[in-house]
């Protein structure tokens, strides 16, 4: 393995752990309620709890998909789309710590984190 391939492998494992861990939280009652509350009213075309469950499945599938060579690129692309799609909920919750607790990351650090996660997903897909 080349040094770049080793870095990719470590990144894939780390990202898989992050996405599987976060995806799992979508099915834990307390965090799931908080995530459902983060969904902006304009996006609530379906049940917020259903959206939370759906996004949890997306994170779980994406995290696992990063570890499977045949699905690695597709999983990374889907995770990039996912990160862009969930950003409005993060922006809505930004700074509202009294309402959303730890999920209310201030907007600028959250935006930077999203960009970093997107970049890492792209590196994993190369």
N, C-alpha and C positions, 0 to 999 in steps of 0.2 A: 504494500500500500504506500502511496505517496503521502507526504505530509498533509497536502490539501484533502485527500480522501480521509485521512484520520480526523482532521478538523471537521469535515462534513459528517462523519459518523458520530462524533461526540455531539455536534450540534443537533443532529437528528434525534439522538437519544434524549438530550436535554429538552428539546422542543416537544418531543413526544410526551415526556413526563409532565411538562407544563400544561399541554393541551388536554391530556387525559385527566390530570388533576383538576383543572378548571372545569372540564366537562362533567366530571363526577359531582362537583359542587352544585351543578344545575339540578341534581336529583336529591339534594339534602334540603329538607324543608326550610330551615332558616335562611340560608343563602339563596335558595330558589325564590322565596318571597321577596327578598331584597332585589334580586335581579328582575323579577316581574315588575316591581315598582319603578325600576329604572327605564322601562320602555316608554318613550315619549307618547303622549296622547295621540298625536297625529299618525303614529305607526300601529296603533292598536286596532288593526282591522280584524285580527283574530285574538283569541284569548292570550293575555300576556303569559300565563302559565304554559300554554301550548308552545308559544314562541321560545320560552326558556327551555322547555324540554327539547324542542327541535334544535336549538343552538347547542344544547348539551350533547346531543347525538352527533352534530356536526363536529364538535371539538373532539369527541371520543374517536370518531371515524378518522378524522384528519390526523390525530396524534398516532393512532395505530397505523394508518396508511403511510406515514413517514418512515416506518420501520420495515415495510414490505417493499423490496426492490421493484416489483412490478407496478406498484401503485404510488411510489414515492413522488414522482413528478406531479401526477394528478392531485395527490393529497396536498402537496405544497401550493399548487395553484388554487385549489379550493379553500385552503386556509387563508391565503391572501385575500380572496373574495370575501370570506367570512369576516376577516379583520376589518375590512372596509365597511361591510354591511352592519356590523355591530357598533361602529364608532358613534353613530348618532345617539345611541343609548348611553354611551360613556360620556359624550358631550352634555347630554341632558342632565346627567347626575353630577357632573363636575362641580366641585365646590359645595355640594349640598350634604356635607358630612352629618348634619343633624338628622337628615332623613335617610341617607343611604350608607352611613358608616364607612367601613373600609373600602366599599365599592365606589366611593365618591372621590376618586383621584382627581386633583386639579387638572384642568384642561391641557395646559402646555405639557406637563410631564406625561400625561396619558397619551397625547398625540405623538410625543417622541417615542414612547414605548411602542405604540402601534407601528410606527415607521420602522423601528428596530426589529420588531417581530416579523414584519413583512420582509425586510431585507434578509433576515435569517432564514425565512422560508424559501426565498429565492436562492440563497446559497445552498440550501439542502436539495433543491431541485436541479442544480447544475450537474 
